[in-house]
Amino acid sequence: AKMLRNDLLVVAAGPTTHFVQAPVWGLLLWLFFVLIEVANGTTGYESAWDAFVQALNPLGGGVQFYSVWQTVGKWPALLWSVVGSAIQLNVALFLFNVFFPMYPADGAKLLVTSLMFFCGVSPRRAALVLICASVPCALLMIAYAAYGLIEAGAGGLLGGLMGWMGVMSLVEANNIWKLRKARRLNTHPLFQVA
């Protein structure tokens, strides 16, 4: 039980860092907002809060930098854009790590160790729950990547990575299913502490 608890704490550290980093980057965004306003520039937002809320949307376009570029220059616009993208990336990584339980992502380990540690579920049952959660998530990611490919042409790097992550998760779900069926889950890295 102590190994499961330690494993859960280590795995929870990843999403926790993203949860903490988004507001820290938000403070930096606020600082840049103030500096741009002091330099008689404009960000295109009424307040730093409006820009932060826009950056919180992981599927949105992030903060707009065109107004900063036009009024203050390209380097402040680049910094403004990078800080906004950092917020967006941390929100996306947090959501992905916590709500997409697909091995090898942290969400799978969070789900499995939580089930075994808090609920006393057997490794075989935890593996079945993981498979039942991973397969639909993987299929959704593949479908989203295919949709992006059809709608946007190339689909971009993120869409392609999401598609391959979905394929990799399906392969891993199949491996876990085979190990579960053969009663050899203890040979899989996810279940070695069980």
Phi, psi and chi 1 to 4 in degrees:
 res  aa     phi    psi   chi1   chi2   chi3   chi4
   1 ALA       -  -35.7      -      -      -      -
   2 LYS   -66.5  -37.5 -176.0  171.6  174.3  120.3
   3 MET   -66.1  -38.5  -74.6 -179.9   64.7      -
   4 LEU   -64.1  -43.3  -88.2  175.8      -      -
   5 ARG   -62.2  -45.1 -177.2 -177.3   63.0   83.2
   6 ASN   -63.4  -40.8  -69.4  -17.3      -      -
   7 ASP   -63.1  -41.0 -153.3   26.1      -      -
   8 LEU   -64.1  -41.5 -179.5   62.2      -      -
   9 LEU   -65.4  -40.5  -69.0  174.4      -      -
  10 VAL   -64.9  -44.0  167.0      -      -      -
  11 VAL   -69.0  -35.2  149.3      -      -      -
  12 ALA   -70.4  -18.2      -      -      -      -
  13 ALA   -64.4  -36.2      -      -      -      -
  14 GLY   -59.9  -59.7      -      -      -      -
  15 PRO   -61.8  -31.9  -23.5   31.8      -      -
  16 THR   -64.0  -38.9  -57.7      -      -      -
  17 THR   -63.8  -38.2   59.4      -      -      -
  18 HIS   -68.0  -36.9  -60.9  -59.1      -      -
  19 PHE   -63.5  -36.5 -174.0   75.6      -      -
  20 VAL   -80.6  -36.3  170.5      -      -      -
  21 GLN   -67.9  -34.8  -78.5 -174.3   47.5      -
  22 ALA   -57.6  -49.0      -      -      -      -
  23 PRO   -67.0  -31.4  -11.8   17.5      -      -
  24 VAL   -64.8  -44.6  170.2      -      -      -
  25 TRP   -64.0  -32.1  -76.8  103.3      -      -
  26 GLY   -62.6  -38.6      -      -      -      -
  27 LEU   -64.0  -39.2  -70.6  173.4      -      -
  28 LEU   -66.8  -37.3 -163.3   54.6      -      -
  29 LEU   -62.4  -42.5 -173.4   77.0      -      -
  30 TRP   -60.6  -43.4  173.4   79.2      -      -
  31 LEU   -60.9  -45.8  176.7   65.7      -      -
  32 PHE   -63.1  -37.7  -80.0  135.3      -      -
  33 PHE   -58.2  -47.0 -177.8   86.9      -      -
  34 VAL   -64.1  -44.5  169.1      -      -      -
  35 LEU   -63.5  -38.8  -69.0  174.1      -      -
  36 ILE   -66.6  -41.5  -70.1  167.3      -      -
  37 GLU   -64.9  -39.1  -65.5  -73.1  -41.5      -
  38 VAL   -64.3  -34.2  165.8      -      -      -
  39 ALA   -82.3   15.7      -      -      -      -
  40 ASN    60.3   29.3  -68.5  -35.4      -      -
  41 GLY   -99.5  178.7      -      -      -      -
  42 THR  -137.2  148.1 -178.9      -      -      -
  43 THR  -101.6  -14.8   61.6      -      -      -
  44 GLY    90.9    2.1      -      -      -      -
  45 TYR  -120.4  149.1  -62.7   97.6      -      -
  46 GLU   -72.0  -30.1  -71.1 -168.5   26.6      -
  47 SER  -149.1  166.3   68.4      -      -      -
  48 ALA   -64.9  -32.1      -      -      -      -
  49 TRP   -62.2  -41.8  179.0 -106.4      -      -
  50 ASP   -60.8  -41.3  -70.0  -19.4      -      -
  51 ALA   -66.5  -40.5      -      -      -      -
  52 PHE   -63.9  -44.4  179.5   68.0      -      -
  53 VAL   -62.8  -39.1  168.6      -      -      -
  54 GLN   -63.3  -40.1  178.1   66.9   30.8      -
  55 ALA   -71.2  -23.2      -      -      -      -
  56 LEU   -68.1  -19.6  -75.8  175.9      -      -
  57 ASN   -77.1  108.7 -178.4   -1.1      -      -
  58 PRO   -69.9  -18.3   22.9  -29.6      -      -
  59 LEU  -104.5    0.9  -62.6  176.7      -      -
  60 GLY   -82.5 -175.9      -      -      -      -
  61 GLY   -83.2    0.8      -      -      -      -
  62 GLY    77.6 -170.3      -      -      -      -
  63 VAL   -75.5  145.0  -65.3      -      -      -
  64 GLN   -83.7  133.5  -57.4  -58.4  -42.5      -
  65 PHE  -110.9   -3.9   63.1   91.0      -      -
  66 TYR   -60.8  -43.5 -172.5   72.0      -      -
  67 SER   -63.4  -39.3  -64.5      -      -      -
  68 VAL   -64.1  -43.4  177.2      -      -      -
  69 TRP   -60.5  -44.0 -172.0  -28.5      -      -
  70 GLN   -69.5  -33.3  -67.3  -61.9  -46.6      -
  71 THR  -100.0  -27.7   59.2      -      -      -
  72 VAL  -121.0  -28.6 -174.2      -      -      -
  73 GLY   129.1  172.7      -      -      -      -
  74 LYS   -74.7  -33.2   64.2 -177.9  173.3 -174.9
  75 TRP   -71.1  -45.0  -64.8  112.9      -      -
  76 PRO   -62.2  -35.1  -25.1   34.1      -      -
  77 ALA   -64.2  -38.4      -      -      -      -
  78 LEU   -64.2  -46.6  175.1   66.3      -      -
  79 LEU   -62.1  -42.7  -69.4  173.4      -      -
  80 TRP   -58.4  -45.2  175.1 -101.4      -      -
  81 SER   -67.4  -40.8  179.9      -      -      -
  82 VAL   -64.2  -43.5  166.2      -      -      -
  83 VAL   -65.0  -43.1  170.9      -      -      -
  84 GLY   -62.0  -40.2      -      -      -      -
  85 SER   -67.9  -33.5  -64.8      -      -      -
  86 ALA   -64.2  -40.1      -      -      -      -
  87 ILE   -62.6  -49.0  -64.5  167.1      -      -
  88 GLN   -60.7  -43.0 -169.2  175.4   23.1      -
  89 LEU   -65.0  -43.7  179.2   65.0      -      -
  90 ASN   -65.5  -37.4  -82.7  -67.9      -      -
  91 VAL   -65.1  -45.2  169.3      -      -      -
  92 ALA   -63.0  -43.6      -      -      -      -
  93 LEU   -66.0  -39.6  -73.0  171.8      -      -
  94 PHE   -61.2  -50.4  172.4   78.6      -      -
  95 LEU   -61.2  -43.0  -67.8  173.2      -      -
  96 PHE   -64.2  -46.7  179.6   77.0      -      -
  97 ASN   -65.8  -32.7  -79.5  -28.3      -      -
  98 VAL   -90.8  -40.0  172.4      -      -      -
  99 PHE  -105.7    0.0  -63.4  110.5      -      -
 100 PHE  -118.0   89.7  -78.8   81.6      -      -
 101 PRO   -79.4   71.2   28.8  -32.2      -      -
 102 MET  -118.0  121.4  -57.5  170.4   10.4      -
 103 TYR   -69.0  134.5 -173.1   77.5      -      -
 104 PRO   -98.4   16.9   33.9  -33.6      -      -
 105 ALA   -70.4  161.1      -      -      -      -
 106 ASP   -61.0  -29.6  -71.7  -21.0      -      -
 107 GLY   -59.2  -35.5      -      -      -      -
 108 ALA   -65.6  -44.9      -      -      -      -
 109 LYS   -68.5  -37.6 -164.2  130.3 -173.5  150.0
 110 LEU   -60.7  -45.4  -80.8  170.4      -      -
 111 LEU   -63.6  -51.0  176.6   65.9      -      -
 112 VAL   -65.6  -48.0  167.8      -      -      -
 113 THR   -68.8  -34.3   54.0      -      -      -
 114 SER   -65.2  -43.9  -64.5      -      -      -
 115 LEU   -61.9  -43.8  -75.1  171.3      -      -
 116 MET   -75.3  -37.8  -68.6 -169.6  -62.8      -
 117 PHE   -80.8  -50.3 -178.3   68.3      -      -
 118 PHE   -83.5  -36.7  -66.6  118.3      -      -
 119 CYS  -102.5   -8.4  -57.3      -      -      -
 120 GLY    68.8   25.1      -      -      -      -
 121 VAL   -75.2  143.1  172.4      -      -      -
 122 SER   -69.9  155.7   70.2      -      -      -
 123 PRO   -58.2  -36.9  -26.5   34.0      -      -
 124 ARG   -62.6  -44.1  -79.1 -178.4   53.7   78.0
 125 ARG   -68.4  -41.0  176.0   78.4   42.7  102.4
 126 ALA   -62.2  -37.6      -      -      -      -
 127 ALA   -64.4  -41.4      -      -      -      -
 128 LEU   -64.7  -43.1 -176.5   61.0      -      -
 129 VAL   -61.7  -42.5  169.6      -      -      -
 130 LEU   -61.9  -44.2  176.6   63.1      -      -
 131 ILE   -62.1  -45.2  -68.7  166.4      -      -
 132 CYS   -65.2  -26.7  -69.9      -      -      -
 133 ALA   -88.1  -36.9      -      -      -      -
 134 SER   -70.7  -43.0  -71.0      -      -      -
 135 VAL   -61.5  -49.5  169.9      -      -      -
 136 PRO   -62.3  -38.8  -19.9   28.8      -      -
 137 CYS   -62.6  -43.5  -72.6      -      -      -
 138 ALA   -63.9  -42.6      -      -      -      -
 139 LEU   -64.5  -37.9  -68.0  173.7      -      -
 140 LEU   -63.6  -40.9  -79.3  171.8      -      -
 141 MET   -65.8  -40.9  -73.2 -174.4   81.4      -
 142 ILE   -65.1  -43.5  -67.5  168.7      -      -
 143 ALA   -62.9  -41.4      -      -      -      -
 144 TYR   -63.5  -41.8 -179.0   76.0      -      -
 145 ALA   -65.6  -40.8      -      -      -      -
 146 ALA   -65.5  -41.7      -      -      -      -
 147 TYR   -60.6  -44.5  173.7   76.8      -      -
 148 GLY   -62.5  -37.0      -      -      -      -
 149 LEU   -66.5  -41.8 -177.3   65.1      -      -
 150 ILE   -72.1  -45.1  -67.9  166.8      -      -
 151 GLU   -75.4  -43.6  -76.4  -64.9  -47.4      -
 152 ALA  -104.0    9.5      -      -      -      -
 153 GLY    79.9 -101.3      -      -      -      -
 154 ALA   -70.7  -28.4      -      -      -      -
 155 GLY    83.7  -14.6      -      -      -      -
 156 GLY    80.3  167.7      -      -      -      -
 157 LEU   -65.5  -43.5  178.0   65.7      -      -
 158 LEU   -62.4  -42.8 -175.1   59.7      -      -
 159 GLY   -61.6  -43.4      -      -      -      -
 160 GLY   -64.2  -41.0      -      -      -      -
 161 LEU   -64.6  -39.5  -72.7  175.3      -      -
 162 MET   -63.9  -40.6  -74.0  179.7   65.4      -
 163 GLY   -62.3  -45.9      -      -      -      -
 164 TRP   -68.8  -33.5  -77.7  112.9      -      -
 165 MET   -63.0  -39.6 -179.2   70.1  175.3      -
 166 GLY   -63.0  -43.9      -      -      -      -
 167 VAL   -62.9  -45.7  168.7      -      -      -
 168 MET   -61.4  -38.7 -177.4  175.6   66.2      -
 169 SER   -67.1  -37.8 -177.2      -      -      -
 170 LEU   -64.2  -40.8  -76.6  177.8      -      -
 171 VAL   -62.7  -44.0  169.2      -      -      -
 172 GLU   -66.1  -38.7  -76.2  -61.1  -32.5      -
 173 ALA   -61.9  -39.2      -      -      -      -
 174 ASN   -64.3  -42.2 -174.6   43.6      -      -
 175 ASN   -62.4  -43.0  -70.3  -19.1      -      -
 176 ILE   -64.8  -40.3  -68.2  169.9      -      -
 177 TRP   -60.4  -45.0  175.4 -102.5      -      -
 178 LYS   -63.6  -43.1  -72.4  177.4 -176.9  175.1
 179 LEU   -65.8  -37.2  -70.6  172.4      -      -
 180 ARG   -63.7  -44.6 -177.8 -176.3 -177.0  -84.0
 181 LYS   -64.0  -38.8 -161.9  170.1  172.9 -175.9
 182 ALA   -83.8    1.6      -      -      -      -
 183 ARG    56.2   44.2  -63.8 -168.5  177.6  -87.2
 184 ARG  -127.6   33.9  -66.7 -177.1   34.6 -130.5
 185 LEU   -59.7  -29.4  -82.4  173.6      -      -
 186 ASN   -64.0  -12.9   62.1  -37.7      -      -
 187 THR   -86.5  -10.5   61.7      -      -      -
 188 HIS   -86.7  137.1 -167.0  -82.0      -      -
 189 PRO   -56.4  -29.8  -19.3   25.0      -      -
 190 LEU   -70.9  -26.9 -168.7   55.4      -      -
 191 PHE  -113.2   11.1  -62.8   94.3      -      -
 192 GLN   -67.6  -27.1  -75.4  178.4  -16.6      -
 193 VAL   -82.8  -10.1  -64.8      -      -      -
 194 ALA   -74.0      -      -      -      -      -
